[in-house]
Amino acid sequence: MTEFTVSDGTIEKMTCERERVFIEFLDWQEERWIIIFENVLGVKSVGAIGVEVSEMFAKDVTSLSQELFLIDASEVGLNYCFTCARECNIVLTVIASGYTVEKCD
């Protein structure tokens, strides 16, 4: 796995396929990365595409995870939350078993 910290960059694009979400992230040094979330259970986005992100952090419980718990209590995953740099609110939540990162050339 490539060393990577989500901070001070922009979510450029998001695509998904069965149980996977791909996020194209442009960092403050103008380097492009692909964040690949595996075994995705849920995604909640509120204006995330094109927004400047200050950080990504893991959280045990979110409103999305509580909704998913009501649907199927046997499913578990970690909440990965992306925070908007300007308003400091969460603009993207991905519930998944984990993620990997690849640097784009």
Secondary structure as UniProt FT lines:
FT   STRAND          9..17
FT   TURN            18..19
FT   STRAND          20..27
FT   TURN            28..29
FT   STRAND          32..38
FT   STRAND          42..45
FT   TURN            49..50
FT   STRAND          52..59
FT   HELIX           63..71
FT   TURN            73..74
FT   STRAND          78..84
FT   TURN            85..87
FT   STRAND          90..96
FT   STRAND          98..103
//
